Amino acid sequence: MAGPGPDLLRRRNLIPLLLLGFVLVLLSGWRSFLYSRQLLIDSQEQSYREVLRVLPQGLLPHLVVDDYVALEQDLSGVMVDPSIAALLVVDPRGRVLAHLQRDRPGGPPYLRYGPNRLAPNSPGPIAPNSGPGRPGPGLAAEVRWQRLEAGGSTLGWLRLSHWPTRTLAVVGILARQYLQLMALTLVVFAVLLTASVLVVQREGRRREAQLEQQGLDLLESSLRDPLTGLANRRGLDLLLEREIARFNANRGSTSEADLLVICLIDLDEFKPINDRYGHAVGDKLLVEVGRRLCQGLRTMAPDLAADMSLDPAPGPGAGHPPSGGTGRLALAGDRGVDQVARLGGDEFVCILAGCATVGQAERLAQRILQSLGQPFALERHSLTVGASLGIAYGDGSQAPSALALLQAADHAMYRAKAQGKNRVQFEHLHNPDDLSRPRPLPDQNGSW
């Protein structure tokens, strides 16, 4: 199954980059916002300083002549600024001379205290908690005092209370919304970044598994005969080494088979069929022979690629070499499961597992002969071939090699051909040195 293409992966990886860019834009905007907000604050601060610098100059003449009406009129002119919460003028002893106040930004100002009332928290020598002079709950926290003096003497104090301007209030609301947007963006960025990392990791694991499976498939194909799908010569060597290792590990065990048996099969009269009907029919015949061999025996396709990773020499007492974790591989070496391979041409090899006696191996060989002796229906032709079988076996007293087994089976098979074909001959692998003798050869006419 093909995974997502490179374009899709690039688009997935582009999402975190876009979000990162968006976060950087937000951070840059937040910096610009703070700068603009500070400019507004500095502008408002400058405005109030200017009020505290200019207003006392207009109030001093009224204080000198005790003209409180004119004093209130001047204060009312300043209260047109909707951000000013209150203006209070007291004498040096803290008595209220004029006091204008509004309860909310932009609300109408009104007279709070009459003359000679005491104002709390004034710089003058008054008690800080004087009852009538306590400011109302609507006063803002920003309070500024300014001395009113003339000729070096203090005539009173001016107190200015103000709220932030509406612009600053809106800016504060925007700041909170901006911070919420940034927090939400960071959360989304973290989630998508984590998701992208997980996707990349998952795709990496999938690609690794895919490459590993492709490697196993290539290795498996190198161990298979491309025509019949059976194990080829290289795969047969692997299966033989595995079976020999199992046999050696179980020697002397009464609970396991006592014989190691292989059967070499060479088809009789295959070449005339191949020459008469063509290689296409000959190939189909070989495929059908392999199928009949697998059906006539207790076979299961081994996982040859996984078997390559096995240690061919298991530890003492092991029933069979450790499997690579696949069910097919574990069964492939178990007792009672035979294996079939094609050496090349019209030669096949069967590993007969689980044979306790020579008689049992002979019965299996006769079953093979009967199966192959049945006609093959191929492309409207009924074709009949025979087979010469050579069986080599070793018992618990001998630890044979794969080469010795194949050589012994080869000698037995050629004896079967020399004795008239379509029969079985056995070779007991008790003395491998005997295998150096020449095998029988056909006569000048190709007959045995």
C-alpha positions in Angstrom: 0.0 0.0 0.0 1.5 3.3 -1.1 1.9 6.0 1.5 1.2 9.7 1.1 3.3 11.3 -1.7 6.1 13.8 -1.2 3.7 16.8 -2.0 1.4 15.8 0.8 4.2 15.5 3.2 5.6 18.8 2.2 2.2 20.4 2.7 2.0 18.8 6.2 5.4 20.1 7.1 4.4 23.6 5.7 1.6 24.0 8.3 3.9 24.4 11.3 6.1 26.8 9.3 3.1 29.0 8.4 1.9 28.9 12.1 5.4 29.9 13.2 5.4 32.8 10.8 2.0 33.8 12.1 3.3 33.7 15.7 6.2 35.9 14.7 3.9 38.4 13.1 1.8 38.4 16.3 4.9 39.0 18.4 6.0 41.8 16.1 2.5 43.3 16.3 2.5 43.0 20.1 5.8 44.9 20.2 4.3 47.7 18.0 1.2 47.7 20.2 3.3 48.2 23.4 5.2 51.0 21.7 2.0 52.8 20.6 0.4 52.3 24.0 3.4 53.9 25.7 3.2 56.8 23.3 -0.5 57.3 24.4 0.4 57.1 28.1 3.3 59.6 27.6 0.9 61.9 25.7 -1.7 61.7 28.5 1.0 62.2 31.2 2.2 65.3 29.4 -1.3 66.7 29.1 -1.9 66.4 32.9 1.4 67.9 33.7 0.5 70.8 31.5 -2.8 71.2 33.4 -1.0 71.2 36.7 1.5 73.8 35.4 -1.0 76.2 33.8 -4.1 75.9 36.0 -2.5 77.1 39.3 -1.5 80.4 37.5 -5.2 81.1 36.9 -6.3 80.0 40.4 -3.9 82.1 42.4 -5.6 85.5 41.8 -8.9 84.0 43.0 -7.3 82.5 46.1 -5.7 85.9 47.1 -9.1 87.6 47.1 -11.1 84.5 48.3 -13.2 84.6 45.1 -14.6 81.0 45.3 -17.2 81.5 42.6 -14.5 82.4 40.1 -12.4 79.5 41.4 -15.2 77.0 40.7 -15.7 78.5 37.2 -12.1 78.0 36.3 -12.2 74.4 37.6 -15.4 73.8 35.5 -13.5 75.0 32.4 -10.9 72.3 33.0 -13.5 69.6 33.7 -14.5 69.6 30.1 -11.9 66.9 29.7 -14.0 63.7 30.2 -11.0 61.8 31.7 -10.7 64.1 34.7 -12.5 62.6 37.7 -12.2 65.4 40.2 -10.6 68.8 40.9 -10.1 69.8 44.6 -8.7 73.0 46.0 -7.9 73.2 49.7 -6.2 75.9 51.8 -3.0 75.2 53.7 -5.0 73.8 56.7 -6.8 71.3 54.5 -10.2 73.1 54.4 -12.0 72.6 51.0 -12.3 75.8 49.0 -13.7 74.2 45.8 -14.4 70.6 44.8 -15.8 69.5 41.4 -16.2 65.8 40.7 -17.9 63.3 38.2 -18.8 59.7 38.9 -17.9 58.2 35.5 -15.8 59.2 32.6 -17.7 61.7 30.4 -20.4 62.2 33.1 -21.5 65.7 34.2 -19.4 67.3 36.9 -21.0 68.5 40.1 -20.0 70.4 43.3 -18.9 67.8 45.9 -17.9 69.9 48.9 -18.7 73.4 50.0 -16.1 75.8 51.3 -14.4 75.2 54.6 -15.0 71.5 54.6 -12.0 69.3 55.5 -10.5 67.3 52.6 -8.9 63.9 53.6 -5.4 62.9 52.7 -4.5 66.5 51.7 -0.9 67.7 52.3 -2.2 70.2 54.9 -2.3 69.5 58.6 -5.6 67.7 58.8 -6.6 64.3 60.1 -6.5 61.7 57.2 -10.0 60.3 58.0 -12.1 63.4 58.3 -15.6 62.4 57.8 -17.1 65.1 55.5 -14.0 65.3 53.4 -13.8 61.5 52.5 -13.8 61.2 48.6 -16.6 59.4 47.0 -16.3 55.8 45.5 -16.2 57.2 42.0 -12.7 58.8 42.3 -10.0 57.4 40.3 -6.8 56.0 41.8 -4.6 58.4 39.8 -4.2 61.4 42.1 -1.8 64.3 41.7 -1.2 67.2 44.1 0.2 70.6 43.1 1.2 73.3 45.6 -0.4 76.7 45.0 2.1 79.4 46.1 2.7 83.1 45.6 5.7 85.1 46.8 7.2 82.1 48.5 4.1 81.4 50.7 1.7 78.5 50.2 -1.9 79.6 49.5 -3.3 76.1 49.1 -3.1 72.8 47.3 -4.7 71.6 44.0 -5.6 67.9 43.7 -6.2 66.4 40.2 -7.8 62.9 39.9 -8.2 61.3 36.5 -9.1 58.1 34.7 -7.3 56.7 31.7 -8.5 58.2 28.5 -11.0 56.3 26.4 -8.3 55.6 23.9 -6.2 53.9 26.6 -9.2 52.0 27.8 -9.9 50.7 24.3 -6.2 49.9 24.0 -6.3 47.9 27.2 -9.3 45.9 25.9 -7.5 45.3 22.7 -4.4 44.2 24.6 -6.3 41.5 26.5 -7.9 40.3 23.3 -4.5 40.3 21.6 -3.0 38.2 24.4 -5.8 35.8 24.2 -5.4 35.5 20.5 -1.6 34.9 20.9 -2.3 32.2 23.6 -4.8 30.5 21.3 -2.4 30.6 18.4 0.5 29.2 20.5 -1.8 26.3 21.6 -2.8 25.6 18.1 0.8 25.9 17.0 1.9 23.4 19.7 -0.8 21.0 18.8 -0.1 21.1 15.1 3.6 20.9 15.6 3.2 17.8 17.8 0.8 16.3 15.3 3.3 17.0 12.5 6.1 15.4 14.5 4.0 12.4 15.2 3.0 12.1 11.5 6.7 12.4 10.4 7.7 9.7 13.0 4.8 7.5 11.8 5.8 8.0 8.2 9.4 7.2 9.0 8.4 4.0 10.8 6.2 3.0 7.9 8.9 3.7 5.4 11.4 1.7 7.4 9.0 -1.2 7.6 8.3 -0.9 3.9 12.0 -0.9 3.1 12.6 -3.8 5.4 9.7 -5.7 3.8 11.0 -5.0 0.3 14.4 -6.3 1.4 12.8 -9.5 2.7 10.8 -9.8 -0.5 14.0 -9.4 -2.6 15.8 -12.0 -0.5 12.8 -14.3 -0.7 12.7 -14.1 -4.5 16.4 -14.9 -4.6 15.7 -18.1 -2.7 12.8 -19.1 -4.9 12.6 -20.8 -8.3 10.9 -18.3 -10.5 9.0 -20.9 -12.5 7.6 -23.2 -9.9 7.8 -21.0 -6.8 9.6 -23.7 -4.9 12.9 -23.2 -3.2 15.9 -23.0 -5.6 19.3 -24.5 -5.0 20.3 -21.7 -2.7 17.0 -22.1 -0.8 17.5 -25.8 -0.6 20.9 -25.4 1.0 19.3 -23.2 3.6 16.6 -25.7 4.3 19.0 -28.6 4.5 21.3 -26.7 6.9 18.2 -26.0 9.1 17.0 -29.6 9.0 20.5 -30.9 9.7 20.8 -28.6 12.7 17.5 -29.8 14.0 18.5 -33.4 13.4 21.8 -33.0 15.2 20.1 -31.3 18.1 17.7 -34.2 18.5 20.1 -37.1 18.1 19.6 -39.6 20.8 16.2 -38.2 21.7 13.5 -40.9 21.7 10.8 -38.3 21.3 12.0 -37.2 17.8 12.5 -38.9 14.5 15.7 -41.0 14.2 16.3 -40.5 10.5 17.3 -37.6 8.3 15.9 -38.3 4.8 16.1 -36.5 1.5 14.7 -37.7 -1.8 16.2 -36.6 -5.2 13.6 -36.9 -8.1 14.6 -36.9 -11.7 11.8 -37.0 -14.3 11.9 -39.8 -16.9 11.1 -39.0 -20.5 10.9 -35.3 -19.9 13.2 -34.2 -22.7 11.2 -35.9 -25.5 8.0 -34.1 -24.2 9.9 -30.8 -24.1 11.3 -31.3 -27.6 7.9 -32.4 -29.1 5.5 -29.9 -27.5 7.8 -27.0 -26.8 9.3 -25.3 -23.8 6.0 -23.6 -22.8 4.3 -27.0 -22.3 7.5 -28.3 -20.7 7.4 -25.4 -18.2 3.8 -26.0 -17.4 4.6 -29.6 -16.8 7.3 -28.7 -14.3 4.9 -26.4 -12.5 2.4 -29.2 -12.3 5.0 -31.7 -11.0 5.9 -29.3 -8.3 2.3 -28.8 -7.3 1.7 -32.6 -7.2 4.8 -33.1 -5.0 3.6 -30.5 -2.6 0.1 -32.0 -2.5 1.4 -35.6 -2.1 3.6 -34.6 0.9 2.8 -32.7 4.1 4.3 -29.5 3.0 4.2 -25.9 4.0 5.9 -23.0 2.2 8.9 -21.9 4.4 9.7 -18.3 5.0 13.1 -18.6 3.5 14.0 -14.9 3.8 13.3 -14.9 7.6 15.2 -18.2 7.8 18.3 -16.5 6.6 18.6 -14.7 10.0 18.5 -18.0 11.9 21.5 -19.5 13.6 22.0 -22.9 11.9 23.4 -24.4 15.1 20.9 -24.4 17.9 21.8 -25.0 21.5 21.7 -28.5 23.0 18.3 -29.8 23.6 16.5 -27.4 21.3 13.7 -29.0 19.4 14.5 -26.8 16.3 16.3 -23.6 15.6 14.5 -20.6 17.1 12.0 -19.1 14.7 12.0 -15.5 13.6 8.6 -14.9 15.0 6.6 -16.0 12.0 4.2 -18.9 12.1 5.2 -20.3 8.7 8.8 -20.4 9.7 8.1 -22.2 13.0 6.1 -24.9 11.2 8.6 -25.2 8.3 11.1 -27.0 10.5 8.7 -28.9 12.7 8.3 -32.6 12.6 5.9 -33.9 10.0 6.3 -31.0 7.6 8.2 -31.9 4.3 9.9 -29.4 2.0 10.1 -29.5 -1.8 12.8 -27.7 -3.9 13.7 -27.6 -7.6 17.4 -28.0 -8.3 17.1 -27.1 -12.0 15.9 -28.7 -15.2 13.7 -31.6 -14.3 15.3 -32.4 -10.9 13.5 -31.9 -7.6 14.4 -32.6 -4.0 12.1 -33.4 -1.1 13.2 -33.2 2.5 11.2 -35.9 4.2 10.8 -34.8 7.8 9.6 -37.0 10.6 10.5 -40.4 9.2 11.3 -42.8 12.0 12.0 -45.8 9.7 13.2 -46.6 6.2 9.9 -48.2 5.5 8.1 -45.0 6.3 10.3 -43.2 3.8 9.7 -45.9 1.2 6.0 -45.5 1.5 6.3 -41.7 1.0 8.5 -42.4 -2.1 5.9 -44.8 -3.5 3.2 -42.1 -3.0 5.4 -39.7 -5.0 5.7 -42.3 -7.8 2.0 -42.9 -7.9 1.2 -39.2 -8.0 3.7 -38.4 -10.8 2.6 -41.5 -12.7 -0.9 -40.0 -13.3 -1.4 -38.3 -16.7 -1.0 -34.5 -16.9 -3.7 -32.6 -18.9 -1.9 -29.7 -20.4 -3.2 -27.6 -23.4 -5.4 -30.4 -24.7 -2.6 -32.9 -24.3 -2.5 -35.9 -21.9 1.2 -36.2 -21.0 2.7 -39.0 -18.9 6.2 -38.9 -17.3 7.9 -41.2 -14.8 10.4 -40.4 -12.1 13.5 -42.0 -10.7 13.9 -41.5 -7.0 17.1 -41.6 -5.0 16.7 -41.5 -1.2 19.6 -40.8 1.1 19.2 -41.1 4.8 21.3 -40.8 7.9 20.6 -42.2 11.4 21.5 -41.1 14.9 25.1 -42.4 14.6 26.0 -40.1 11.7 26.0 -36.3 11.5 25.8 -35.8 7.7 26.4 -32.6 5.8 24.2 -31.1 3.1 26.7 -32.0 0.4 27.0 -35.6 1.6 23.2 -36.0 1.6 22.8 -34.6 -1.9 25.7 -36.7 -3.3 24.2 -39.9 -1.7 20.8 -39.1 -3.1 22.3 -38.5 -6.5 24.1 -41.9 -6.5 20.8 -43.6 -5.4 18.9 -41.8 -8.1 21.3 -42.8 -10.9 21.1 -46.4 -9.7 17.4 -46.2 -10.0 17.8 -45.0 -13.6 20.3 -47.7 -14.4 17.9 -50.4 -13.1 15.1 -49.4 -15.4 13.8 -46.0 -14.2 10.5 -45.2 -12.5 11.7 -46.8 -9.2 13.3 -46.0 -5.9 16.8 -46.6 -4.6 18.2 -46.0 -1.2 21.6 -44.9 0.1 22.4 -45.2 3.8 24.8 -42.5 4.7 26.9 -44.6 7.1 30.3 -44.1 5.3 30.6 -40.8 3.4 33.9 -42.0 1.9 32.0 -44.4 -0.3 30.4 -41.5 -2.1 33.6 -40.8 -4.0 32.9 -43.8 -6.3 31.7 -42.8 -9.8 28.0 -42.9 -10.4 26.5 -45.0 -13.2 26.4 -43.5 -16.7 24.0 -44.1 -19.6 25.1 -46.0 -22.6 25.9 -44.5 -26.1 22.2 -44.5 -26.9 21.3 -42.6 -23.8 19.7 -45.7 -22.1 20.4 -46.9 -18.7 
